[in-house]
Amino acid sequence: MSATSFASSADLGEKQQTLEVLADGVYALTAEGDPNIGAIEGEDFLVCFEALATPTAAREWLTKLREHTDKPVRYLVLSHYHAVRVLGASAYDAEVIVAHENTAALITERGKQDWESEFGRMPRLAKDPDSVPGLTWPTLSFADRLTIDLGGNRGELVLEFHGRGHTEGDIVAWLPQQKILFAGDLVEAEAALYTGDAFHRDWSTTTLDGLAALQAETLIGGRGAVSHGRAEVDAAIAQTRHFLSVMLGEVGAVQQRGGTLKQAFEATHAALYERYGHWPIFEHCLPFDVSRVWDELSGVERPVIWTADRDRAVWDQLQG
Ligand SMILES: [Zn+2]
């Protein structure tokens, strides 16, 4: 694919989806770098993690999941507000839709613009876009931690906020008994990071420190394969941290010598390319990533809202 095709607009080949049973009643669906999702069985209910981009896409996942369990979905957990993670929610018929309180506020503030932006960037994920009935509204939100008792001897599922990161309101789902962590987009495993709505300094330090301290033995990141075992889990977290640190270092250096955004993009691209250039969505993400790093280091506290028009303008300036 040419780097000059806007975002992932030319990436239209189907990805192979793989459902993995990680432990008794714990499921992950990965898709060769497309967004991952998960499900956790309670004694008489299901918790689903992430909703995909449209109800049609979500129903295909639920059909696979229904080969393993027919329990009703009590909780649908949204790790953050991004459209390709939340707009399939109506397919689940969930009793409760859970998110961080900042995610609920972000959907109100910028959900509509994000929907248009993401469906333009990633048309393949927006399968049957007319099946989306509207924005997804969480019905239960929290600030720090929410524990769901799974019943029987299944232990508990802990939903936690570890600080600002990929967005202002990412949460992870942690199974302390099985040591399995659903990390959402806070960790990617051999897939490029999207950081256009991120807080790079918090994410690369305290937020990832919080995730690493859980000492997970299995990790499901936002994209890429499941990380099995402590070595792979640590490698995924270290890769995420390194990607962020390189961007901060390169953009910061260009700013300090009075350079331009375009120069910052070129320097960052050069620094990351050899190690990460072949990973999914690298070329797609980098203009948006560098734009946000630039803003963050310039003192713009909260990410500027991405719109379909702003996406094209930044793309043309940096990748054009
Ligand atoms: Zn995201």
Boltz pocket constraint, residues with backbone or C-beta under 6 A from the ligand:
constraints:
  - pocket:
      binder: B
      contacts: [[A, 80], [A, 82], [A, 85], [A, 166], [A, 185], [A, 194]]
      max_distance: 6.0
